[in-house]
């Protein structure tokens, strides 16, 4: 149970409620064990009457009525306390589930992009949903029934020893066998539970990817293959769950068998002791039978509790794997409201992607002044997008340094730095919400005028009002409702409504035609006045009005200068410009 030790902080946080729950549980069980004693007293009263020790039937009737009243009272008190017990433990388990999900989600938010490249979405979702739910069963029902079982055992055995010590010893003979069986079965359950949770992550990942890529699956006509693969995974998942259930199925019959032996021991050895005069009344045997059967559910629940604990152990171990991950990007500065001006400088920056070992940038140096438009061009894989990712501190450099307004980028508070950046990625991502909400994502308190103005500046307003629901149009997953160009322009609107100090455009107009691109950049020139703009593009038309242009090739600067300077250079840029100009004319 080492993995579950990480939950102790939550148990300590809610220690007051849990302590109250333990007290209530003890009270409920104490009231419950009064019933066997009262039934013993009733049996003794009848036995005394038959033996002539009681004068009249009226005395027996009075004794029985008193005992019946006490039994009803004890049952009502035990029932009320049991209700409060559930309210205490189960509510705490929901609080802990809430806290744990928030802890996992916060960790997900803090982890670097490398982590998401190594792990799949289905697995991430499974750990924050299925695994956390399994853990909740440990801090809720398992803990509640565990305390209840332990309390009942202690109280019942105390009264059994008090009533007949020797008979108690005979009654408890099966329990060491029970303990050993629970130990062996628990080991098997833990192993199989871990396998099921790992496989469930695989199944969720496959399902999630199938739904996300349904358009590709349909267009390639491979639905049958995916259905077949999913069926195989489902059957394997079923087999693993059946294997676990087979082990768990041993628990309840084993408990009932051992309780049955305890009943036989009570009847046989109790009867022998009564015959030999070691027990004064048959009522003691009746009391013991009730005690033993009272232990039936707690003993049977030991298997259920053990199963829940073992499943929670396996799940918490998987959760801890991610909670123990250390983010590569650390926030080294406290929260501050310091504004940045927008000057950016790369000094001998080199960067290699850890997951692929690809060298993206090699000893790269350049400077972007405040308010300038800086364009980065080059072939695919030359390191263009990497520069934008480094400015947003999605990664940290391996060598060299990046300066913002003359200060190392690591010295800025990470959240404050990103708040002042507007980033439009190459692959526009939109949320499954309305177009209005997607634009407001850049500025939560934006009014309708701000939203419309941003959409106009991104040249997407006319498209939006053409929809039947306009800005209230709900988008499909990842914005699938819109065309590629519309998604890119909504993504631009989301960035510029933020009114950032630095705007990063990562080839974000690749899906629109040249005329629309020029219209957008003309509007952005007005919007981005006094803002630093860094534009990654494959089109020379995007660069002609830039203050400075660099051409990258395998992480180093191949050419740099203004539009006119690069045309005079007769290199990569001029060839690209002439080629795209001729394509436009044709």
C-alpha positions as CSV (number, residue, x, y, z in Angstrom):
1,X,0.0,0.0,0.0
2,X,3.0,2.3,-0.5
3,X,1.3,4.2,-3.3
4,X,-1.7,5.0,-1.2
5,X,0.5,6.8,1.4
6,X,0.4,9.9,-0.9
7,X,-3.3,10.2,0.1
8,X,-2.4,10.8,3.7
9,X,-2.3,14.5,3.2
10,X,-6.0,14.4,2.2
11,X,-6.9,12.2,5.1
12,X,-5.2,14.7,7.4
13,X,-7.0,17.6,5.7
14,X,-10.4,16.0,6.6
15,X,-9.3,14.5,9.8
16,X,-12.1,16.2,11.8
17,X,-14.8,14.7,9.7
18,X,-13.1,11.3,9.6
19,X,-12.7,11.2,13.4
20,X,-16.3,12.1,13.8
21,X,-17.2,9.3,11.3
22,X,-15.1,6.8,13.3
23,X,-16.8,7.8,16.6
24,X,-20.2,7.4,14.9
25,X,-19.3,4.0,13.5
26,X,-18.2,2.8,16.9
27,X,-21.4,4.0,18.4
28,X,-23.5,2.2,15.7
29,X,-21.7,-1.1,16.2
30,X,-21.9,-0.9,19.9
31,X,-25.7,-0.5,19.7
32,X,-25.8,-3.4,17.2
33,X,-24.1,-5.9,19.5
34,X,-26.7,-5.3,22.3
35,X,-29.2,-7.4,20.4
36,X,-27.5,-10.8,21.0
37,X,-27.2,-10.1,24.7
38,X,-30.9,-9.1,24.9
39,X,-31.9,-12.3,23.0
40,X,-29.7,-14.3,25.4
41,X,-31.5,-12.7,28.3
42,X,-34.9,-13.5,26.7
43,X,-33.8,-17.1,26.2
44,X,-32.6,-17.3,29.8
45,X,-36.0,-16.0,31.0
46,X,-37.9,-18.7,29.1
47,X,-35.4,-21.3,30.3
48,X,-35.9,-20.2,33.9
49,X,-39.7,-20.3,33.5
50,X,-39.4,-23.9,32.2
51,X,-37.2,-24.8,35.0
52,X,-39.6,-23.3,37.5
53,X,-37.3,-20.5,38.6
54,X,-39.9,-17.8,37.5
55,X,-43.2,-17.7,39.4
56,X,-45.6,-16.8,36.5
57,X,-45.9,-16.4,32.8
58,X,-46.5,-12.7,33.5
59,X,-42.9,-12.2,34.6
60,X,-41.7,-13.9,31.4
61,X,-44.0,-11.7,29.3
62,X,-42.8,-8.6,31.1
63,X,-39.1,-9.6,30.6
64,X,-39.7,-10.4,26.9
65,X,-41.5,-7.1,26.3
66,X,-38.7,-5.1,27.9
67,X,-36.1,-6.9,25.8
68,X,-38.1,-6.4,22.6
69,X,-38.4,-2.7,23.3
70,X,-34.7,-2.5,24.0
71,X,-33.9,-4.5,20.8
72,X,-36.1,-2.1,18.7
73,X,-34.4,0.9,20.4
74,X,-30.9,-0.4,19.8
75,X,-31.8,-1.2,16.2
76,X,-33.2,2.3,15.6
77,X,-30.1,3.9,17.2
78,X,-27.8,1.7,15.2
79,X,-29.6,2.5,12.0
80,X,-29.6,6.3,12.6
81,X,-25.8,6.2,13.4
82,X,-25.2,4.1,10.3
83,X,-26.9,6.7,8.2
84,X,-24.7,9.4,9.7
85,X,-21.7,7.2,9.2
86,X,-22.3,7.0,5.5
87,X,-23.0,10.7,5.3
88,X,-19.6,11.4,6.9
89,X,-17.3,8.9,5.1
90,X,-18.9,9.1,1.6
91,X,-19.0,12.9,1.6
92,X,-15.3,13.0,2.6
93,X,-14.5,10.6,-0.2
94,X,-16.1,13.0,-2.7
95,X,-14.1,15.9,-1.3
96,X,-10.9,13.9,-1.7
97,X,-11.9,12.8,-5.3
98,X,-12.4,16.5,-6.1
99,X,-9.1,17.5,-4.6
100,X,-7.2,14.7,-6.3
101,X,-8.7,15.4,-9.7
102,X,-7.7,19.1,-9.3
103,X,-4.2,18.0,-8.3
104,X,-3.8,15.8,-11.3
105,X,-5.3,18.4,-13.7
106,X,-3.1,21.1,-12.3
107,X,-0.1,18.8,-12.8
108,X,-1.2,18.2,-16.4
109,X,-1.3,21.9,-17.0
110,X,2.2,22.4,-15.6
111,X,3.9,19.6,-17.5
112,X,5.9,20.4,-20.6
113,X,5.1,19.6,-24.2
114,X,7.6,16.7,-24.1
115,X,5.3,15.0,-21.6
116,X,2.4,15.1,-24.0
117,X,4.5,13.8,-26.9
118,X,5.3,10.7,-24.7
119,X,1.8,10.1,-23.5
120,X,-1.5,9.6,-25.2
121,X,-4.7,11.5,-24.5
122,X,-6.7,8.4,-23.8
123,X,-4.3,7.4,-21.0
124,X,-4.3,10.9,-19.5
125,X,-8.1,10.9,-19.4
126,X,-8.2,7.4,-17.9
127,X,-6.0,8.3,-15.0
128,X,-7.9,11.4,-14.1
129,X,-11.3,9.7,-14.4
130,X,-11.2,5.9,-13.9
131,X,-8.1,5.7,-11.7
132,X,-9.3,8.6,-9.5
133,X,-12.7,6.9,-9.1
134,X,-11.0,3.7,-8.0
135,X,-9.0,5.7,-5.4
136,X,-12.2,7.3,-4.2
137,X,-13.6,3.8,-3.4
138,X,-10.6,3.4,-1.0
139,X,-11.0,6.6,0.9
140,X,-14.8,6.2,1.0
141,X,-16.5,2.7,1.1
142,X,-13.3,0.8,1.8
143,X,-12.3,3.0,4.7
144,X,-15.9,3.2,6.0
145,X,-16.5,-0.6,6.0
146,X,-12.9,-1.2,7.2
147,X,-13.5,0.9,10.3
148,X,-17.0,-0.7,10.7
149,X,-15.5,-4.3,10.4
150,X,-12.7,-3.6,12.8
151,X,-15.0,-2.0,15.3
152,X,-17.4,-4.8,15.1
153,X,-14.7,-7.4,15.5
154,X,-13.3,-5.8,18.6
155,X,-16.6,-5.2,20.3
156,X,-18.0,-8.7,19.4
157,X,-14.9,-10.6,20.4
158,X,-14.8,-8.6,23.7
159,X,-18.4,-9.6,24.6
160,X,-17.7,-13.2,23.4
161,X,-14.7,-13.5,25.7
162,X,-16.7,-12.0,28.5
163,X,-19.5,-14.5,28.0
164,X,-17.4,-17.7,27.4
165,X,-13.6,-17.5,26.9
166,X,-13.1,-21.2,25.8
167,X,-16.0,-21.2,23.4
168,X,-14.6,-18.0,21.9
169,X,-11.3,-19.7,21.2
170,X,-13.0,-22.5,19.3
171,X,-15.2,-20.0,17.4
172,X,-12.1,-18.1,16.1
173,X,-10.2,-21.2,14.8
174,X,-11.1,-20.5,11.1
175,X,-9.9,-16.9,11.2
176,X,-6.1,-17.5,10.8
177,X,-7.0,-19.5,7.6
178,X,-9.1,-16.6,6.5
179,X,-6.2,-14.2,7.0
180,X,-3.8,-16.3,4.9
181,X,-6.4,-16.7,2.1
182,X,-7.0,-12.9,2.0
183,X,-3.2,-12.3,1.8
184,X,-2.8,-14.6,-1.2
185,X,-5.9,-13.5,-3.0
186,X,-5.0,-9.8,-2.5
187,X,-1.7,-10.3,-4.2
188,X,-3.4,-11.8,-7.3
189,X,-6.0,-9.0,-7.3
190,X,-3.4,-6.3,-7.2
191,X,-1.5,-7.7,-10.1
192,X,-4.6,-8.2,-12.3
193,X,-6.1,-4.8,-11.3
194,X,-2.9,-3.1,-12.5
195,X,-3.1,-4.9,-15.8
196,X,-6.8,-4.0,-16.3
197,X,-6.1,-0.3,-15.7
198,X,-3.2,-0.2,-18.1
199,X,-5.2,-2.0,-20.7
200,X,-8.2,0.3,-20.1
201,X,-5.9,3.3,-20.9
202,X,-4.9,1.6,-24.2
203,X,-8.6,0.9,-25.0
204,X,-9.5,4.5,-24.3
205,X,-6.7,5.8,-26.4
206,X,-7.7,3.7,-29.3
207,X,-11.3,4.8,-29.0
208,X,-10.4,8.5,-28.7
209,X,-8.1,8.4,-31.7
210,X,-10.7,6.5,-33.7
211,X,-13.3,9.2,-33.0
212,X,-10.9,12.1,-33.7
213,X,-9.8,10.5,-37.0
214,X,-13.2,9.3,-38.1
215,X,-13.0,11.4,-41.3
216,X,-9.7,9.8,-42.3
217,X,-11.0,6.3,-41.4
218,X,-14.1,6.8,-43.6
219,X,-12.2,8.4,-46.5
220,X,-9.8,5.4,-46.6
221,X,-12.7,2.9,-46.3
222,X,-11.1,1.1,-43.4
223,X,-14.0,1.0,-41.0
224,X,-14.1,-2.8,-41.0
225,X,-10.4,-3.0,-40.0
226,X,-10.9,-0.5,-37.2
227,X,-14.0,-2.4,-36.0
228,X,-12.1,-5.6,-36.1
229,X,-9.2,-4.2,-34.1
230,X,-11.5,-2.7,-31.6
231,X,-13.3,-6.0,-31.2
232,X,-10.0,-7.7,-30.5
233,X,-9.1,-5.1,-27.9
234,X,-12.5,-5.4,-26.3
235,X,-12.3,-9.1,-26.1
236,X,-8.9,-8.9,-24.5
237,X,-10.2,-6.4,-22.0
238,X,-13.1,-8.7,-21.3
239,X,-10.7,-11.6,-20.7
240,X,-8.6,-9.6,-18.3
241,X,-11.7,-8.5,-16.3
242,X,-13.0,-12.1,-16.2
243,X,-9.7,-13.2,-14.9
244,X,-9.9,-10.6,-12.1
245,X,-13.5,-11.6,-11.3
246,X,-12.5,-15.2,-11.1
247,X,-10.1,-14.4,-8.3
248,X,-12.5,-12.1,-6.5
249,X,-15.2,-14.7,-6.8
250,X,-13.3,-16.9,-4.2
251,X,-13.8,-14.3,-1.5
252,X,-17.4,-14.5,-0.7
253,X,-17.8,-18.3,-0.8
254,X,-14.6,-18.7,1.3
255,X,-16.0,-16.3,3.9
256,X,-19.3,-18.0,4.1
257,X,-17.6,-21.4,4.4
258,X,-15.4,-20.3,7.3
259,X,-18.4,-18.6,9.0
260,X,-20.3,-21.9,8.6
261,X,-17.4,-23.8,10.3
262,X,-17.6,-21.3,13.1
263,X,-21.3,-21.9,13.5
264,X,-20.6,-25.7,13.7
265,X,-17.9,-25.2,16.3
266,X,-20.3,-23.0,18.4
267,X,-23.0,-25.6,18.2
268,X,-20.8,-28.6,18.9
269,X,-18.3,-27.3,21.4
270,X,-21.0,-25.0,23.0
271,X,-23.3,-28.0,23.3
272,X,-20.5,-30.1,24.9
273,X,-19.7,-27.4,27.4
274,X,-23.4,-27.0,28.3
275,X,-23.7,-30.7,28.8
276,X,-20.6,-30.7,31.0
277,X,-21.9,-27.7,33.0
278,X,-19.2,-25.4,31.8
279,X,-21.9,-23.1,30.3
280,X,-24.8,-22.2,32.5
281,X,-27.4,-21.5,29.9
282,X,-28.4,-22.4,26.3
283,X,-28.8,-18.6,25.9
284,X,-25.0,-18.3,25.7
285,X,-25.0,-20.6,22.7
286,X,-27.8,-18.6,21.1
287,X,-25.9,-15.4,21.8
288,X,-22.7,-16.9,20.2
289,X,-24.6,-18.0,17.1
290,X,-25.9,-14.5,16.7
291,X,-22.4,-13.0,17.2
292,X,-20.9,-15.3,14.6
293,X,-23.6,-14.6,12.1
294,X,-23.3,-10.9,12.9
295,X,-19.7,-11.2,11.7
296,X,-20.8,-12.8,8.4
297,X,-21.2,-9.6,6.4
298,X,-18.1,-7.9,8.0
299,X,-16.0,-11.0,7.3
300,X,-17.4,-11.3,3.8
301,X,-16.8,-7.6,3.2
302,X,-13.1,-8.2,4.0
303,X,-12.7,-9.6,0.5
304,X,-14.6,-6.7,-1.0
305,X,-12.6,-4.2,1.0
306,X,-9.4,-5.9,0.0
307,X,-10.4,-5.9,-3.6
308,X,-11.2,-2.1,-3.5
309,X,-7.9,-1.4,-1.7
310,X,-5.9,-3.4,-4.2
311,X,-7.6,-1.7,-7.1
312,X,-7.0,1.7,-5.5
313,X,-3.3,0.8,-4.9
314,X,-2.9,-0.1,-8.6
315,X,-4.7,3.1,-9.7
316,X,-2.9,5.4,-7.3
317,X,0.5,4.0,-8.5
318,X,-0.5,5.0,-12.0
319,X,-1.5,8.4,-10.8
320,X,1.7,8.9,-8.9
321,X,3.7,8.2,-12.1
322,X,2.4,11.5,-13.5
323,X,2.3,13.4,-10.2
324,X,6.0,12.6,-9.8
325,X,6.9,14.0,-13.2
326,X,8.9,17.2,-12.9
327,X,8.0,20.0,-15.4
328,X,10.9,20.9,-17.6
329,X,9.7,24.5,-17.7
330,X,9.9,26.1,-14.3
331,X,8.4,29.4,-13.2
332,X,11.4,31.1,-11.6
333,X,9.7,34.4,-10.7
334,X,6.8,35.3,-8.5
335,X,3.6,36.8,-9.9
336,X,4.0,40.4,-11.0
337,X,2.2,42.9,-13.2
338,X,5.3,44.1,-15.0
339,X,4.6,45.0,-18.6
340,X,7.0,44.0,-21.4
341,X,7.9,46.4,-24.3
342,X,8.5,43.8,-27.0
343,X,12.2,43.7,-27.8
344,X,13.5,40.2,-28.5
345,X,17.0,39.0,-28.9
346,X,18.5,35.5,-29.5
347,X,22.1,35.1,-28.5
348,X,23.9,32.0,-29.8
349,X,20.8,29.9,-29.2
350,X,21.0,26.1,-29.9
351,X,18.1,23.7,-29.3
352,X,17.7,20.0,-29.7
353,X,14.3,18.2,-29.2
354,X,14.7,15.7,-26.4
355,X,12.2,13.2,-27.7
356,X,13.6,12.9,-31.2
357,X,17.1,14.2,-30.7
358,X,16.6,16.5,-33.8
359,X,18.8,19.6,-33.8
360,X,16.4,22.4,-34.6
361,X,18.6,25.5,-34.0
362,X,22.4,25.9,-34.2
363,X,24.1,28.9,-32.6
364,X,21.3,31.3,-33.8
365,X,21.5,35.0,-33.2
366,X,19.2,37.9,-34.2
367,X,17.4,40.9,-32.7
368,X,13.9,42.2,-33.1
369,X,13.3,45.8,-32.0
370,X,10.1,46.9,-30.3
371,X,7.2,47.4,-32.7
372,X,9.0,45.7,-35.6
373,X,7.6,43.1,-37.9
374,X,10.0,40.2,-38.2
375,X,9.5,37.4,-40.8
376,X,11.1,34.0,-40.6
377,X,11.1,31.9,-43.8
378,X,12.7,28.6,-44.9
379,X,12.2,25.1,-45.9
380,X,10.1,22.6,-43.8
381,X,12.1,21.5,-40.8
382,X,14.4,24.5,-40.8
383,X,13.5,25.5,-37.2
384,X,11.0,28.3,-37.9
385,X,8.3,27.1,-35.5
386,X,10.9,26.2,-32.9
387,X,11.8,29.9,-32.5
388,X,8.2,30.8,-31.7
389,X,7.9,28.0,-29.2
390,X,11.1,29.2,-27.4
391,X,9.7,32.7,-27.2
392,X,6.6,31.4,-25.5
393,X,8.8,29.3,-23.3
394,X,7.1,26.1,-24.3
395,X,10.7,24.8,-24.3
396,X,14.0,26.1,-22.8
397,X,17.1,26.5,-24.8
398,X,20.0,24.0,-24.5
399,X,22.7,26.7,-25.1
400,X,22.7,30.4,-25.5
401,X,20.0,32.8,-24.1
402,X,16.9,34.6,-25.1
403,X,16.4,38.2,-23.9
404,X,13.1,40.0,-23.7
405,X,13.7,43.8,-23.2
406,X,17.3,42.9,-22.3
407,X,16.4,40.5,-19.6
408,X,16.7,36.7,-19.7
409,X,13.4,35.2,-20.6
410,X,13.7,32.8,-17.6
411,X,13.6,35.8,-15.2
412,X,10.0,36.7,-16.1
413,X,7.0,35.2,-14.4
414,X,5.9,32.5,-16.8
415,X,2.2,33.3,-16.6
416,X,2.7,37.0,-16.9
417,X,5.0,36.5,-19.9
418,X,2.4,34.3,-21.7
419,X,-0.4,36.8,-20.9
420,X,1.4,39.4,-23.0
421,X,2.0,37.1,-26.0
422,X,-0.5,36.4,-28.8
423,X,0.2,33.1,-30.4
424,X,-1.4,31.7,-33.5
425,X,-0.2,28.2,-34.1
426,X,0.3,26.5,-37.5
427,X,-2.4,23.9,-36.6
428,X,-5.3,26.1,-35.5
429,X,-7.1,24.5,-32.5
430,X,-10.6,25.5,-31.7
431,X,-12.7,24.3,-28.7
432,X,-16.1,22.6,-29.0
433,X,-18.0,25.7,-28.1
434,X,-19.5,28.7,-29.9
435,X,-17.4,30.9,-32.2
436,X,-18.0,33.8,-29.8
437,X,-16.5,31.8,-26.9
438,X,-13.5,30.7,-29.0
439,X,-12.7,34.4,-29.8
440,X,-13.3,35.4,-26.2
441,X,-10.8,32.8,-25.1
442,X,-8.1,35.4,-25.8
443,X,-10.0,38.0,-23.6
444,X,-12.6,36.6,-21.3
445,X,-14.2,39.9,-20.4
446,X,-14.4,41.1,-24.1
447,X,-17.7,42.7,-25.1
448,X,-19.6,42.1,-28.3
449,X,-18.0,45.1,-30.0
450,X,-14.5,43.8,-29.3
451,X,-15.4,40.3,-30.6
452,X,-16.8,41.7,-33.9
453,X,-13.8,44.0,-34.4
454,X,-11.4,41.2,-33.9
455,X,-13.3,39.0,-36.4
456,X,-13.3,41.9,-38.9
457,X,-9.5,42.4,-38.5
458,X,-9.0,38.7,-39.1
459,X,-11.3,38.9,-42.2
460,X,-13.7,36.2,-40.8
461,X,-16.6,38.4,-39.8
462,X,-18.5,38.0,-43.1
463,X,-18.1,34.2,-42.9
464,X,-19.5,34.1,-39.4
465,X,-22.6,36.2,-40.0
466,X,-23.3,34.0,-43.0
467,X,-24.0,31.1,-40.6
468,X,-27.5,30.6,-39.4
469,X,-26.6,31.2,-35.8
470,X,-23.8,33.6,-36.4
471,X,-21.4,34.0,-33.5
472,X,-23.5,31.5,-31.5
473,X,-22.6,28.7,-34.0
474,X,-21.4,25.7,-32.0
475,X,-18.2,24.2,-33.4
476,X,-17.5,20.5,-33.6
477,X,-14.5,18.9,-32.0
478,X,-11.3,20.8,-32.8
479,X,-13.4,23.3,-34.9
480,X,-14.3,20.7,-37.5
481,X,-17.4,22.7,-38.4
482,X,-15.3,25.3,-40.1
483,X,-13.0,25.2,-43.1
484,X,-9.2,25.2,-42.7
485,X,-9.0,28.9,-43.6
486,X,-11.9,29.9,-41.3
487,X,-10.3,28.0,-38.4
488,X,-7.1,29.9,-39.0
489,X,-8.8,33.3,-39.1
490,X,-10.8,32.6,-35.9
491,X,-7.6,31.6,-34.3
492,X,-6.1,35.0,-35.4
493,X,-9.1,36.8,-34.0
494,X,-8.6,35.0,-30.7
495,X,-5.0,36.2,-30.6
496,X,-5.4,39.9,-31.5
497,X,-8.5,40.5,-29.2
498,X,-6.0,39.8,-26.4
499,X,-4.1,43.0,-27.4
500,X,-0.7,41.4,-26.7
501,X,2.6,43.2,-26.7
502,X,4.2,40.4,-28.9
503,X,2.2,38.6,-31.6
504,X,3.5,35.3,-33.0
505,X,2.1,34.0,-36.3
506,X,3.2,30.5,-37.2
507,X,2.4,30.1,-40.9
508,X,-1.2,30.7,-39.8
509,X,-2.6,31.7,-43.2
510,X,-1.5,28.7,-45.2
511,X,-5.1,27.7,-45.8
512,X,-6.2,31.0,-47.3
513,X,-5.6,32.5,-50.7
514,X,-3.0,35.2,-51.4
515,X,-5.6,38.0,-51.7
516,X,-7.2,37.2,-48.3
517,X,-3.8,36.9,-46.8
518,X,-2.8,40.4,-48.0
519,X,-6.1,41.8,-46.7
520,X,-5.5,40.3,-43.3
521,X,-1.9,41.5,-43.1
522,X,-3.0,45.0,-44.1
523,X,-5.5,45.1,-41.3
524,X,-3.0,43.5,-38.9
525,X,-0.5,46.2,-39.7
526,X,-3.0,48.7,-38.3
527,X,-4.0,46.6,-35.3
528,X,-0.4,45.6,-34.5
529,X,0.9,49.2,-34.6
530,X,3.6,49.5,-31.9
531,X,3.5,45.7,-31.3
532,X,6.3,43.3,-32.1
533,X,5.2,40.8,-34.7
534,X,7.0,37.7,-35.6
535,X,5.6,35.9,-38.6
536,X,6.6,32.4,-39.8
537,X,5.5,32.0,-43.5
538,X,6.2,30.1,-46.7
539,X,4.9,33.0,-48.8
540,X,7.1,35.9,-49.9
541,X,4.0,38.1,-50.1
542,X,3.8,37.9,-46.3
543,X,7.3,39.4,-45.9
544,X,7.5,42.3,-48.4
545,X,6.4,44.9,-45.8
546,X,8.5,43.4,-42.9
547,X,11.2,45.4,-41.2
548,X,13.5,42.4,-41.3
549,X,13.5,38.9,-42.8
550,X,15.6,35.9,-42.1
551,X,15.8,32.7,-44.1
552,X,16.6,29.6,-42.1
553,X,18.2,26.4,-43.3
554,X,18.7,23.5,-40.9
555,X,18.7,25.8,-37.9
556,X,21.1,28.5,-39.2
557,X,20.5,31.8,-41.0
558,X,21.0,31.4,-44.7
559,X,20.0,34.9,-45.7
560,X,18.7,38.0,-43.9
561,X,17.7,41.6,-44.7
562,X,14.7,43.6,-45.9
563,X,12.5,42.6,-48.9
564,X,14.5,44.8,-51.3
565,X,17.8,43.7,-49.9
566,X,17.0,40.0,-50.3
567,X,15.7,40.5,-53.9
568,X,19.1,42.1,-54.7
569,X,20.9,39.2,-53.1
570,X,19.7,36.8,-55.8
571,X,19.3,33.8,-53.4
572,X,16.6,31.6,-51.9
573,X,14.2,34.5,-51.2
574,X,14.4,36.0,-54.7
575,X,13.8,32.5,-56.3
576,X,10.8,31.9,-54.0
577,X,9.4,35.4,-54.7
578,X,9.6,35.1,-58.4
579,X,8.2,31.6,-58.4
580,X,5.2,32.7,-56.3
581,X,4.7,35.8,-58.3
582,X,4.5,33.8,-61.6
583,X,2.0,31.4,-60.0
584,X,-0.2,34.3,-58.9
585,X,-0.1,35.8,-62.4
586,X,-1.1,32.5,-63.9
